[in-house]
Amino acid sequence: MTVVNRDSAPHTVTATGDKMFDTGSIAGDSTATFTAPSASGSYSYICTIHPNMEGTLTVG
Ligand SMILES: [Cu+2]
């Protein structure tokens, strides 16, 4: 899947726990792709640069 960093600062999309996905650092105003888990479920992720930034990836 593709994610877009619309901020000027770099961020990551990094799965918590078993780290099933990790974009690494995405530069500001850039895109990154990663392979989403194939199993349905909710996967928590954070930005490793700013660990207070968190979200959930839902695979239907
Ligand atoms: Cu960040």
PDB file of the backbone (N, CA, C, O) and the ligand in Angstrom, with CONECT records:
HET     CU  A 101       1
ATOM      1  N   MET A   1       0.847  -1.175   0.000  1.00  0.00           N
ATOM      2  CA  MET A   1       0.000   0.000   0.000  1.00  0.00           C
ATOM      3  C   MET A   1       0.887   1.230   0.000  1.00  0.00           C
ATOM      4  O   MET A   1       2.065   1.167   0.352  1.00  0.00           O
ATOM      5  N   THR A   2       0.305   2.348  -0.399  1.00  0.00           N
ATOM      6  CA  THR A   2       1.052   3.593  -0.500  1.00  0.00           C
ATOM      7  C   THR A   2       0.580   4.575   0.564  1.00  0.00           C
ATOM      8  O   THR A   2      -0.622   4.746   0.771  1.00  0.00           O
ATOM      9  N   VAL A   3       1.504   5.202   1.219  1.00  0.00           N
ATOM     10  CA  VAL A   3       1.176   6.263   2.176  1.00  0.00           C
ATOM     11  C   VAL A   3       1.840   7.559   1.723  1.00  0.00           C
ATOM     12  O   VAL A   3       2.908   7.553   1.111  1.00  0.00           O
ATOM     13  N   VAL A   4       1.185   8.653   2.036  1.00  0.00           N
ATOM     14  CA  VAL A   4       1.677   9.968   1.649  1.00  0.00           C
ATOM     15  C   VAL A   4       1.959  10.776   2.903  1.00  0.00           C
ATOM     16  O   VAL A   4       1.091  10.932   3.761  1.00  0.00           O
ATOM     17  N   ASN A   5       3.157  11.279   3.001  1.00  0.00           N
ATOM     18  CA  ASN A   5       3.515  12.179   4.094  1.00  0.00           C
ATOM     19  C   ASN A   5       3.299  13.602   3.608  1.00  0.00           C
ATOM     20  O   ASN A   5       4.099  14.132   2.836  1.00  0.00           O
ATOM     21  N   ARG A   6       2.210  14.219   4.065  1.00  0.00           N
ATOM     22  CA  ARG A   6       1.898  15.577   3.620  1.00  0.00           C
ATOM     23  C   ARG A   6       2.500  16.633   4.551  1.00  0.00           C
ATOM     24  O   ARG A   6       2.265  17.829   4.380  1.00  0.00           O
ATOM     25  N   ASP A   7       3.270  16.183   5.523  1.00  0.00           N
ATOM     26  CA  ASP A   7       3.935  17.108   6.435  1.00  0.00           C
ATOM     27  C   ASP A   7       5.290  17.492   5.833  1.00  0.00           C
ATOM     28  O   ASP A   7       5.755  16.874   4.875  1.00  0.00           O
ATOM     29  N   SER A   8       5.909  18.515   6.407  1.00  0.00           N
ATOM     30  CA  SER A   8       7.254  18.877   5.958  1.00  0.00           C
ATOM     31  C   SER A   8       8.325  18.079   6.687  1.00  0.00           C
ATOM     32  O   SER A   8       9.465  18.002   6.227  1.00  0.00           O
ATOM     33  N   ALA A   9       7.964  17.478   7.834  1.00  0.00           N
ATOM     34  CA  ALA A   9       8.916  16.696   8.623  1.00  0.00           C
ATOM     35  C   ALA A   9       8.862  15.226   8.210  1.00  0.00           C
ATOM     36  O   ALA A   9       7.840  14.764   7.704  1.00  0.00           O
ATOM     37  N   PRO A  10       9.953  14.491   8.421  1.00  0.00           N
ATOM     38  CA  PRO A  10       9.938  13.069   8.114  1.00  0.00           C
ATOM     39  C   PRO A  10       9.139  12.281   9.153  1.00  0.00           C
ATOM     40  O   PRO A  10       9.115  12.644  10.329  1.00  0.00           O
ATOM     41  N   HIS A  11       8.499  11.223   8.724  1.00  0.00           N
ATOM     42  CA  HIS A  11       7.741  10.329   9.605  1.00  0.00           C
ATOM     43  C   HIS A  11       7.899   8.903   9.126  1.00  0.00           C
ATOM     44  O   HIS A  11       8.355   8.654   8.010  1.00  0.00           O
ATOM     45  N   THR A  12       7.515   7.963   9.984  1.00  0.00           N
ATOM     46  CA  THR A  12       7.501   6.558   9.577  1.00  0.00           C
ATOM     47  C   THR A  12       6.124   5.969   9.860  1.00  0.00           C
ATOM     48  O   THR A  12       5.352   6.505  10.655  1.00  0.00           O
ATOM     49  N   VAL A  13       5.838   4.873   9.200  1.00  0.00           N
ATOM     50  CA  VAL A  13       4.678   4.037   9.531  1.00  0.00           C
ATOM     51  C   VAL A  13       5.259   2.693   9.943  1.00  0.00           C
ATOM     52  O   VAL A  13       5.653   1.885   9.102  1.00  0.00           O
ATOM     53  N   THR A  14       5.306   2.471  11.242  1.00  0.00           N
ATOM     54  CA  THR A  14       5.994   1.299  11.785  1.00  0.00           C
ATOM     55  C   THR A  14       5.048   0.520  12.682  1.00  0.00           C
ATOM     56  O   THR A  14       4.569   1.041  13.689  1.00  0.00           O
ATOM     57  N   ALA A  15       4.782  -0.707  12.323  1.00  0.00           N
ATOM     58  CA  ALA A  15       3.894  -1.531  13.138  1.00  0.00           C
ATOM     59  C   ALA A  15       4.496  -1.746  14.515  1.00  0.00           C
ATOM     60  O   ALA A  15       5.699  -1.969  14.649  1.00  0.00           O
ATOM     61  N   THR A  16       3.655  -1.677  15.534  1.00  0.00           N
ATOM     62  CA  THR A  16       4.119  -1.975  16.882  1.00  0.00           C
ATOM     63  C   THR A  16       4.192  -3.492  17.053  1.00  0.00           C
ATOM     64  O   THR A  16       3.752  -4.241  16.180  1.00  0.00           O
ATOM     65  N   GLY A  17       4.738  -3.931  18.154  1.00  0.00           N
ATOM     66  CA  GLY A  17       4.803  -5.369  18.426  1.00  0.00           C
ATOM     67  C   GLY A  17       5.754  -6.073  17.487  1.00  0.00           C
ATOM     68  O   GLY A  17       6.960  -5.827  17.507  1.00  0.00           O
ATOM     69  N   ASP A  18       5.205  -6.954  16.659  1.00  0.00           N
ATOM     70  CA  ASP A  18       6.066  -7.798  15.827  1.00  0.00           C
ATOM     71  C   ASP A  18       6.558  -7.110  14.552  1.00  0.00           C
ATOM     72  O   ASP A  18       7.179  -7.749  13.702  1.00  0.00           O
ATOM     73  N   LYS A  19       6.281  -5.801  14.417  1.00  0.00           N
ATOM     74  CA  LYS A  19       6.823  -5.025  13.285  1.00  0.00           C
ATOM     75  C   LYS A  19       6.553  -5.684  11.929  1.00  0.00           C
ATOM     76  O   LYS A  19       7.470  -5.938  11.148  1.00  0.00           O
ATOM     77  N   MET A  20       5.285  -5.949  11.678  1.00  0.00           N
ATOM     78  CA  MET A  20       4.925  -6.602  10.418  1.00  0.00           C
ATOM     79  C   MET A  20       5.129  -5.693   9.210  1.00  0.00           C
ATOM     80  O   MET A  20       5.217  -6.166   8.077  1.00  0.00           O
ATOM     81  N   PHE A  21       5.204  -4.399   9.456  1.00  0.00           N
ATOM     82  CA  PHE A  21       5.503  -3.483   8.351  1.00  0.00           C
ATOM     83  C   PHE A  21       6.234  -2.275   8.918  1.00  0.00           C
ATOM     84  O   PHE A  21       6.057  -1.910  10.080  1.00  0.00           O
ATOM     85  N   ASP A  22       7.047  -1.671   8.084  1.00  0.00           N
ATOM     86  CA  ASP A  22       7.835  -0.508   8.500  1.00  0.00           C
ATOM     87  C   ASP A  22       8.296   0.216   7.243  1.00  0.00           C
ATOM     88  O   ASP A  22       9.047  -0.333   6.437  1.00  0.00           O
ATOM     89  N   THR A  23       7.851   1.424   7.089  1.00  0.00           N
ATOM     90  CA  THR A  23       8.261   2.175   5.895  1.00  0.00           C
ATOM     91  C   THR A  23       9.677   2.720   6.010  1.00  0.00           C
ATOM     92  O   THR A  23      10.278   3.093   5.002  1.00  0.00           O
ATOM     93  N   GLY A  24      10.221   2.771   7.225  1.00  0.00           N
ATOM     94  CA  GLY A  24      11.426   3.558   7.407  1.00  0.00           C
ATOM     95  C   GLY A  24      11.061   5.030   7.288  1.00  0.00           C
ATOM     96  O   GLY A  24       9.888   5.369   7.129  1.00  0.00           O
ATOM     97  N   SER A  25      12.036   5.885   7.363  1.00  0.00           N
ATOM     98  CA  SER A  25      11.778   7.323   7.355  1.00  0.00           C
ATOM     99  C   SER A  25      11.250   7.764   5.994  1.00  0.00           C
ATOM    100  O   SER A  25      11.854   7.478   4.960  1.00  0.00           O
ATOM    101  N   ILE A  26      10.124   8.458   6.007  1.00  0.00           N
ATOM    102  CA  ILE A  26       9.546   9.023   4.785  1.00  0.00           C
ATOM    103  C   ILE A  26       9.797  10.527   4.830  1.00  0.00           C
ATOM    104  O   ILE A  26       9.328  11.208   5.742  1.00  0.00           O
ATOM    105  N   ALA A  27      10.512  11.031   3.880  1.00  0.00           N
ATOM    106  CA  ALA A  27      10.807  12.464   3.853  1.00  0.00           C
ATOM    107  C   ALA A  27       9.520  13.273   3.718  1.00  0.00           C
ATOM    108  O   ALA A  27       8.495  12.757   3.272  1.00  0.00           O
ATOM    109  N   GLY A  28       9.583  14.530   4.101  1.00  0.00           N
ATOM    110  CA  GLY A  28       8.421  15.394   3.982  1.00  0.00           C
ATOM    111  C   GLY A  28       7.945  15.486   2.545  1.00  0.00           C
ATOM    112  O   GLY A  28       8.747  15.493   1.610  1.00  0.00           O
ATOM    113  N   ASP A  29       6.639  15.555   2.379  1.00  0.00           N
ATOM    114  CA  ASP A  29       6.016  15.668   1.058  1.00  0.00           C
ATOM    115  C   ASP A  29       6.464  14.556   0.117  1.00  0.00           C
ATOM    116  O   ASP A  29       6.711  14.787  -1.066  1.00  0.00           O
ATOM    117  N   SER A  30       6.566  13.343   0.664  1.00  0.00           N
ATOM    118  CA  SER A  30       6.974  12.191  -0.132  1.00  0.00           C
ATOM    119  C   SER A  30       6.027  11.031   0.118  1.00  0.00           C
ATOM    120  O   SER A  30       5.213  11.066   1.041  1.00  0.00           O
ATOM    121  N   THR A  31       6.139  10.010  -0.704  1.00  0.00           N
ATOM    122  CA  THR A  31       5.322   8.814  -0.534  1.00  0.00           C
ATOM    123  C   THR A  31       6.227   7.622  -0.243  1.00  0.00           C
ATOM    124  O   THR A  31       7.427   7.649  -0.518  1.00  0.00           O
ATOM    125  N   ALA A  32       5.632   6.585   0.314  1.00  0.00           N
ATOM    126  CA  ALA A  32       6.333   5.334   0.551  1.00  0.00           C
ATOM    127  C   ALA A  32       5.343   4.195   0.338  1.00  0.00           C
ATOM    128  O   ALA A  32       4.135   4.379   0.479  1.00  0.00           O
ATOM    129  N   THR A  33       5.849   3.049   0.006  1.00  0.00           N
ATOM    130  CA  THR A  33       4.991   1.874  -0.129  1.00  0.00           C
ATOM    131  C   THR A  33       5.465   0.797   0.826  1.00  0.00           C
ATOM    132  O   THR A  33       6.650   0.708   1.149  1.00  0.00           O
ATOM    133  N   PHE A  34       4.528  -0.016   1.271  1.00  0.00           N
ATOM    134  CA  PHE A  34       4.874  -1.168   2.110  1.00  0.00           C
ATOM    135  C   PHE A  34       3.843  -2.243   1.877  1.00  0.00           C
ATOM    136  O   PHE A  34       2.753  -1.986   1.365  1.00  0.00           O
ATOM    137  N   THR A  35       4.199  -3.445   2.260  1.00  0.00           N
ATOM    138  CA  THR A  35       3.294  -4.582   2.104  1.00  0.00           C
ATOM    139  C   THR A  35       2.462  -4.733   3.361  1.00  0.00           C
ATOM    140  O   THR A  35       2.986  -5.009   4.440  1.00  0.00           O
ATOM    141  N   ALA A  36       1.156  -4.547   3.210  1.00  0.00           N
ATOM    142  CA  ALA A  36       0.258  -4.676   4.351  1.00  0.00           C
ATOM    143  C   ALA A  36       0.083  -6.149   4.713  1.00  0.00           C
ATOM    144  O   ALA A  36       0.225  -7.015   3.850  1.00  0.00           O
ATOM    145  N   PRO A  37      -0.223  -6.442   5.973  1.00  0.00           N
ATOM    146  CA  PRO A  37      -0.495  -7.833   6.357  1.00  0.00           C
ATOM    147  C   PRO A  37      -1.671  -8.378   5.543  1.00  0.00           C
ATOM    148  O   PRO A  37      -2.602  -7.638   5.225  1.00  0.00           O
ATOM    149  N   SER A  38      -1.632  -9.644   5.214  1.00  0.00           N
ATOM    150  CA  SER A  38      -2.699 -10.232   4.414  1.00  0.00           C
ATOM    151  C   SER A  38      -3.887 -10.664   5.265  1.00  0.00           C
ATOM    152  O   SER A  38      -5.004 -10.762   4.757  1.00  0.00           O
ATOM    153  N   ALA A  39      -3.668 -10.918   6.525  1.00  0.00           N
ATOM    154  CA  ALA A  39      -4.748 -11.373   7.406  1.00  0.00           C
ATOM    155  C   ALA A  39      -5.592 -10.195   7.871  1.00  0.00           C
ATOM    156  O   ALA A  39      -5.064  -9.147   8.244  1.00  0.00           O
ATOM    157  N   SER A  40      -6.916 -10.379   7.843  1.00  0.00           N
ATOM    158  CA  SER A  40      -7.813  -9.334   8.322  1.00  0.00           C
ATOM    159  C   SER A  40      -7.523  -9.014   9.777  1.00  0.00           C
ATOM    160  O   SER A  40      -7.175  -9.893  10.565  1.00  0.00           O
ATOM    161  N   GLY A  41      -7.670  -7.748  10.117  1.00  0.00           N
ATOM    162  CA  GLY A  41      -7.472  -7.357  11.502  1.00  0.00           C
ATOM    163  C   GLY A  41      -7.065  -5.915  11.606  1.00  0.00           C
ATOM    164  O   GLY A  41      -6.973  -5.206  10.604  1.00  0.00           O
ATOM    165  N   SER A  42      -6.823  -5.485  12.824  1.00  0.00           N
ATOM    166  CA  SER A  42      -6.378  -4.130  13.097  1.00  0.00           C
ATOM    167  C   SER A  42      -4.937  -4.172  13.571  1.00  0.00           C
ATOM    168  O   SER A  42      -4.582  -4.943  14.463  1.00  0.00           O
ATOM    169  N   TYR A  43      -4.122  -3.342  12.967  1.00  0.00           N
ATOM    170  CA  TYR A  43      -2.685  -3.351  13.253  1.00  0.00           C
ATOM    171  C   TYR A  43      -2.273  -1.951  13.711  1.00  0.00           C
ATOM    172  O   TYR A  43      -2.392  -0.981  12.962  1.00  0.00           O
ATOM    173  N   SER A  44      -1.799  -1.865  14.923  1.00  0.00           N
ATOM    174  CA  SER A  44      -1.372  -0.579  15.461  1.00  0.00           C
ATOM    175  C   SER A  44      -0.013  -0.204  14.889  1.00  0.00           C
ATOM    176  O   SER A  44       0.855  -1.053  14.686  1.00  0.00           O
ATOM    177  N   TYR A  45       0.144   1.075  14.638  1.00  0.00           N
ATOM    178  CA  TYR A  45       1.446   1.544  14.181  1.00  0.00           C
ATOM    179  C   TYR A  45       1.781   2.874  14.851  1.00  0.00           C
ATOM    180  O   TYR A  45       0.907   3.573  15.363  1.00  0.00           O
ATOM    181  N   ILE A  46       3.040   3.194  14.834  1.00  0.00           N
ATOM    182  CA  ILE A  46       3.528   4.466  15.358  1.00  0.00           C
ATOM    183  C   ILE A  46       4.506   5.073  14.357  1.00  0.00           C
ATOM    184  O   ILE A  46       4.912   4.435  13.386  1.00  0.00           O
ATOM    185  N   CYS A  47       4.866   6.305  14.621  1.00  0.00           N
ATOM    186  CA  CYS A  47       6.001   6.928  13.941  1.00  0.00           C
ATOM    187  C   CYS A  47       7.181   6.786  14.895  1.00  0.00           C
ATOM    188  O   CYS A  47       7.129   7.276  16.023  1.00  0.00           O
ATOM    189  N   THR A  48       8.234   6.127  14.454  1.00  0.00           N
ATOM    190  CA  THR A  48       9.361   5.900  15.367  1.00  0.00           C
ATOM    191  C   THR A  48      10.116   7.189  15.666  1.00  0.00           C
ATOM    192  O   THR A  48      10.827   7.278  16.667  1.00  0.00           O
ATOM    193  N   ILE A  49       9.965   8.179  14.806  1.00  0.00           N
ATOM    194  CA  ILE A  49      10.633   9.458  15.050  1.00  0.00           C
ATOM    195  C   ILE A  49       9.867  10.260  16.098  1.00  0.00           C
ATOM    196  O   ILE A  49      10.460  10.990  16.892  1.00  0.00           O
ATOM    197  N   HIS A  50       8.560  10.118  16.088  1.00  0.00           N
ATOM    198  CA  HIS A  50       7.677  10.826  17.022  1.00  0.00           C
ATOM    199  C   HIS A  50       6.730   9.786  17.621  1.00  0.00           C
ATOM    200  O   HIS A  50       5.589   9.670  17.173  1.00  0.00           O
ATOM    201  N   PRO A  51       7.176   9.031  18.617  1.00  0.00           N
ATOM    202  CA  PRO A  51       6.400   7.867  19.095  1.00  0.00           C
ATOM    203  C   PRO A  51       5.029   8.209  19.658  1.00  0.00           C
ATOM    204  O   PRO A  51       4.211   7.319  19.893  1.00  0.00           O
ATOM    205  N   ASN A  52       4.776   9.500  19.877  1.00  0.00           N
ATOM    206  CA  ASN A  52       3.427   9.867  20.322  1.00  0.00           C
ATOM    207  C   ASN A  52       2.436   9.868  19.158  1.00  0.00           C
ATOM    208  O   ASN A  52       1.227   9.954  19.374  1.00  0.00           O
ATOM    209  N   MET A  53       2.934   9.773  17.942  1.00  0.00           N
ATOM    210  CA  MET A  53       2.061   9.703  16.769  1.00  0.00           C
ATOM    211  C   MET A  53       1.723   8.247  16.530  1.00  0.00           C
ATOM    212  O   MET A  53       2.606   7.417  16.316  1.00  0.00           O
ATOM    213  N   GLU A  54       0.433   7.945  16.570  1.00  0.00           N
ATOM    214  CA  GLU A  54       0.037   6.551  16.418  1.00  0.00           C
ATOM    215  C   GLU A  54      -1.233   6.452  15.603  1.00  0.00           C
ATOM    216  O   GLU A  54      -1.997   7.409  15.480  1.00  0.00           O
ATOM    217  N   GLY A  55      -1.438   5.273  15.051  1.00  0.00           N
ATOM    218  CA  GLY A  55      -2.620   5.035  14.243  1.00  0.00           C
ATOM    219  C   GLY A  55      -2.891   3.552  14.155  1.00  0.00           C
ATOM    220  O   GLY A  55      -2.174   2.728  14.722  1.00  0.00           O
ATOM    221  N   THR A  56      -3.941   3.239  13.432  1.00  0.00           N
ATOM    222  CA  THR A  56      -4.328   1.847  13.253  1.00  0.00           C
ATOM    223  C   THR A  56      -4.589   1.575  11.774  1.00  0.00           C
ATOM    224  O   THR A  56      -5.329   2.305  11.114  1.00  0.00           O
ATOM    225  N   LEU A  57      -3.973   0.522  11.275  1.00  0.00           N
ATOM    226  CA  LEU A  57      -4.230   0.044   9.915  1.00  0.00           C
ATOM    227  C   LEU A  57      -5.259  -1.073  10.004  1.00  0.00           C
ATOM    228  O   LEU A  57      -5.044  -2.065  10.700  1.00  0.00           O
ATOM    229  N   THR A  58      -6.379  -0.914   9.299  1.00  0.00           N
ATOM    230  CA  THR A  58      -7.416  -1.949   9.302  1.00  0.00           C
ATOM    231  C   THR A  58      -7.385  -2.682   7.973  1.00  0.00           C
ATOM    232  O   THR A  58      -7.516  -2.070   6.913  1.00  0.00           O
ATOM    233  N   VAL A  59      -7.213  -3.988   8.035  1.00  0.00           N
ATOM    234  CA  VAL A  59      -7.252  -4.837   6.843  1.00  0.00           C
ATOM    235  C   VAL A  59      -8.592  -5.574   6.870  1.00  0.00           C
ATOM    236  O   VAL A  59      -8.864  -6.347   7.789  1.00  0.00           O
ATOM    237  N   GLY A  60      -9.417  -5.330   5.867  1.00  0.00           N
ATOM    238  CA  GLY A  60     -10.767  -5.908   5.848  1.00  0.00           C
ATOM    239  C   GLY A  60     -10.811  -7.266   5.176  1.00  0.00           C
ATOM    240  O   GLY A  60     -11.877  -7.875   5.084  1.00  0.00           O
TER     241      GLY A  60
HETATM  242 CU    CU A 101       6.784  11.364  12.868  1.00  0.00          CU2+
END
